[in-house]
């Protein structure tokens, strides 16, 4: 018989590295900001704006190849991220890839026109990110209803932003609703099948719902793709104990 669902009392919040990184970026401490952003992304805060800001740090310290990789990651997560498209085009131009730079600039200008929200794309992106920031702040304060409200508002503006959907799933999970979290994560993984953070959370949602077989399947797949990820070792050990309890 499947184990009964267990409420997740509170996931330990990651350090607010993004805020500290922005504070370092403002006075032009680009190297310090880059170190913080890299840590934030590795710790599960791999949002499009984190990749974009890291790209800016690399661009401003004359590391264009690394900057381009970061901007590519940002637009892969949020294809309508105008600022990332613009900065990507600038870096492509600096690298002498003129045709690609022109194409990227044209795409950015096209995205800058008003879209279905009635706002110019850059404005809608910023509004979505502002809602997301408020959502994260409410989640860290334990106000899950308010957090969900803001994250849903962000997704209404930008339903294709996978990082926002991941954040909503994390919030639902912490609020003790692993089933709804799982549905959000399934939508994320449908388009980003190998996203480690989404796989980790999907396995946790299944585990907390009592579906240990699905948790095992997801975490095994994540382990195949990320054999050195330390979080997987603890999750799979936790799962093994539960499976032994049931045998």
C-alpha positions in Angstrom: 0.0 0.0 0.0 1.4 3.4 -0.9 2.5 5.5 2.1 0.2 8.3 3.1 1.3 11.8 1.9 3.5 13.7 4.3 3.2 17.4 4.6 6.5 19.2 3.9 6.8 21.4 6.9 9.3 23.9 5.4 12.0 23.6 2.8 15.1 25.3 3.9 15.3 28.5 1.9 18.4 29.0 -0.2 20.5 32.1 0.8 19.2 35.2 -1.0 22.2 35.2 -3.3 20.5 37.0 -6.1 19.7 40.1 -4.1 23.3 40.2 -2.8 24.6 39.7 -6.3 22.5 42.7 -7.5 23.9 44.8 -4.7 27.5 43.9 -5.8 26.6 44.6 -9.5 25.3 48.1 -8.8 28.7 49.5 -7.6 30.4 47.6 -10.5 31.8 44.7 -8.5 31.2 42.5 -11.5 33.6 39.7 -10.4 32.1 39.5 -6.9 28.6 39.5 -8.4 29.6 36.8 -10.8 30.8 34.5 -8.0 27.5 35.0 -6.1 25.4 34.4 -9.3 27.3 31.2 -10.1 26.6 30.0 -6.5 22.9 31.0 -6.8 22.5 29.1 -10.1 24.2 26.0 -8.7 22.1 26.1 -5.6 18.8 25.9 -7.5 18.2 29.6 -8.3 18.9 29.2 -12.0 16.3 31.7 -13.1 16.5 33.5 -16.5 17.4 36.8 -14.8 20.2 35.2 -12.9 21.7 33.9 -16.1 21.2 37.2 -17.7 22.9 39.2 -14.9 25.8 36.7 -14.9 26.1 37.3 -18.7 26.3 41.0 -18.0 29.1 40.4 -15.5 31.1 38.4 -18.0 30.4 40.9 -20.8 31.6 43.8 -18.6 34.8 41.9 -17.6 35.6 41.2 -21.3 34.7 37.5 -21.3 32.4 37.4 -24.3 32.2 33.7 -24.8 31.1 33.1 -21.2 28.7 36.0 -21.5 27.1 34.5 -24.7 26.6 31.1 -22.9 24.8 32.9 -20.1 22.6 34.9 -22.5 21.8 31.8 -24.4 20.7 30.1 -21.2 18.5 33.1 -20.3 16.7 33.1 -23.6 16.4 29.3 -23.6 14.4 29.6 -20.3 12.5 32.7 -21.3 12.4 33.0 -25.1 10.8 36.5 -24.9 13.4 38.0 -22.6 14.1 41.2 -24.6 17.0 42.5 -22.6 18.8 39.1 -22.9 18.3 39.1 -26.7 19.6 42.6 -26.9 22.7 41.9 -24.9 23.3 38.7 -26.7 23.2 40.6 -30.0 25.8 43.1 -28.7 28.1 40.3 -27.7 27.7 38.5 -31.0 28.7 41.8 -32.7 31.8 42.1 -30.5 32.7 38.5 -31.5 32.5 39.5 -35.1 29.4 37.4 -35.8 27.7 40.3 -37.6 24.9 38.3 -39.3 23.8 36.6 -36.1 24.0 39.9 -34.3 21.7 41.6 -36.8 19.3 38.7 -36.5 19.3 38.9 -32.7 18.8 42.6 -32.7 15.8 42.3 -35.1 14.3 39.6 -32.9 14.7 41.9 -29.9 13.1 44.8 -31.6 10.2 42.6 -32.8 9.7 41.3 -29.2 9.7 44.9 -28.0 6.4 45.6 -29.6 3.2 45.4 -27.5 2.1 41.8 -27.1 -1.1 40.0 -26.0 -0.8 41.6 -22.5 -1.2 45.1 -24.0 2.2 46.1 -22.7 5.5 46.3 -24.6 7.3 43.0 -24.2 10.1 44.5 -22.0 7.5 46.1 -19.7 5.5 42.9 -19.4 8.8 41.0 -18.7 9.7 43.4 -15.9 6.2 43.2 -14.4 6.3 39.4 -14.4 9.8 39.5 -12.8 8.5 42.0 -10.1 5.6 39.7 -9.3 8.1 36.8 -9.1 10.3 38.7 -6.7 7.4 39.5 -4.4 6.3 35.8 -4.7 9.7 34.7 -3.5 9.8 37.1 -0.7 6.3 35.9 0.5 7.4 32.3 0.2 10.5 32.9 2.3 8.3 34.5 4.9 6.0 31.5 4.9 3.1 33.4 3.4 2.3 30.8 0.8 -1.1 32.1 -0.3 0.3 35.5 -1.1 3.4 33.9 -2.8 1.1 31.8 -5.0 -1.0 34.8 -5.9 2.0 36.8 -7.2 3.6 33.9 -9.0 0.3 33.1 -10.7 0.1 36.8 -11.7 3.6 36.5 -13.2 2.6 33.4 -15.1 -0.5 35.2 -16.5 1.8 37.7 -18.0 4.5 35.2 -19.1 3.1 31.6 -19.2 6.1 30.3 -21.1 8.6 31.4 -18.5 9.7 28.0 -17.1 11.6 29.5 -14.2 8.4 31.2 -12.9 6.5 27.8 -13.1 9.3 26.1 -11.2 9.1 28.8 -8.5 5.3 28.3 -8.3 5.9 24.5 -8.0 8.4 25.1 -5.2 5.9 27.3 -3.4 3.1 24.7 -3.7 5.4 22.0 -2.4 6.4 24.0 0.7 2.7 24.8 1.3 2.0 21.1 1.6 0.4 20.5 -1.8 2.7 18.1 -3.6 0.1 17.0 -6.1 -0.4 20.5 -7.5 3.4 21.0 -7.4 3.8 17.8 -9.4 1.4 19.1 -12.1 3.4 22.3 -12.5 6.7 20.4 -12.6 5.3 18.0 -15.3 4.6 21.1 -17.4 8.2 22.3 -16.9 9.8 19.0 -17.7 7.7 18.6 -20.8 9.7 21.4 -22.4 12.9 21.1 -20.3 13.3 17.4 -19.7 16.8 17.5 -18.4 16.5 20.5 -16.0 18.1 19.2 -12.8 16.2 21.5 -10.4 12.9 20.5 -11.9 13.8 16.8 -11.7 14.8 17.1 -8.1 11.6 18.8 -7.1 9.5 16.4 -9.2 10.9 13.5 -7.4 10.3 15.2 -4.1 6.7 15.9 -5.0 6.2 12.3 -5.9 7.9 11.2 -2.7 5.7 13.4 -0.5 2.6 12.2 -2.4 3.5 8.6 -1.5 4.4 7.6 -5.0 7.8 6.2 -4.3 8.2 4.4 -7.6 7.8 7.7 -9.5 10.2 9.4 -7.2 12.7 6.6 -7.8 12.2 6.9 -11.6 12.8 10.6 -11.6 15.8 10.7 -9.3 17.4 7.7 -11.1 17.1 9.6 -14.4 18.5 12.8 -12.8 21.4 10.7 -11.4 22.2 9.3 -14.8 22.5 12.9 -16.2 24.1 14.4 -13.1 26.2 11.7 -11.3 28.1 14.2 -9.2 25.0 16.1 -7.8 25.3 15.9 -4.0 21.6 16.5 -3.4 20.7 13.4 -5.3 22.7 11.2 -2.9 20.7 12.5 0.1 17.3 12.2 -1.7 18.0 8.6 -2.9 19.2 7.6 0.6 15.9 9.0 2.1 14.0 7.1 -0.5 15.8 3.8 0.1 14.9 4.1 3.8 11.3 4.5 3.0 11.3 1.6 0.6 12.9 -0.6 3.3 10.2 0.4 5.7 7.6 -0.8 3.3 9.2 -4.2 2.5 
